[in-house]
Amino acid sequence: APPNTMTEKFSDLLQFTTQVSRLMVTEIRRRASNKSTEKQCALLSPKDFKATTPSEAASRAIVQFLEINQSEEASRGWM
């Protein structure tokens, strides 16, 4: 649906999406800073997650996991 139609139907859509985005970022950061997550990411190929810190590598791994891929198998059920 066009953006203006969405905001007409759901007047608080902007506030809702802002809160959801903040929550998502906070949760990814919290989980990425978990030592067990950092350890698992260290086992991954270094070329996949070039980062300055283990926490940053973990954040990238989490985001990559959440991304929708073109194939249904690679999307891990997100399609």
N, C-alpha and C positions, 0 to 999 in steps of 0.2 A: 504494500500500500504506500502511496505517496506520504512523505513526512507530514505535510499539513493535515492530511486525513487522520493520521495517528494522533497528533496533538489535539485535534478537534474531538476525537472520541475519548481520549485519555488525557485530561488536562494536566495531570501530575506526572506525565511520562518523563519529562526532563529530570525532575527531582528523583524519580524512581531509578532511572538508568544511571544517574550520577551516584546514587547510593550503592547500587549493585556493582558499578565499576570500582568504587573505593573499597568495597568489601572484597572484591576479587583480588585487587592488588595487595591489600593487607594480608589476605589469606595466603597468596602465593609467596609473599615475602616471609611470612611466619613459617610456612612449611619449608621454604628453601633454606632458612637459617637453621633448621633442625640438623643436628650433626649426622644422623643416620642418612638423611637425604644427601648431604654433602658427600658422605663416603660412597654412596651408590653412584653418584655422578662422577666421582673420581675414577670409578672403574670403567666408565664409558670412554669411547675413543676420544682422545684429546682434540682431534681435528673437528669433531662434531660440536664441541663446546669450548671454543677459545674464549676464555674469560680471565679477568684479573683476580677474582676471588672464587673460592669454592661455592659461596652463597650465590654469586652471580651465575655460575654454571648451573647450579641447581634450579634457579629461577628460569633460566632458558630451557632446561629440560622439562620443567613443569608446563611452561607455555607451549612448547612443541607437542607435548602429550595432549594438550587440550585443543590444539588446532584441528580443524576438519580437513582431511585429505581428500584427494579426488576419488580414490577407491574406497569402497565400503570396508574392506578388510583392514586397510591402513588407518581408518578413522576410529577404530576401537569403539564402535557403537554410537558415535556422535551423529551419524546421518539419520 
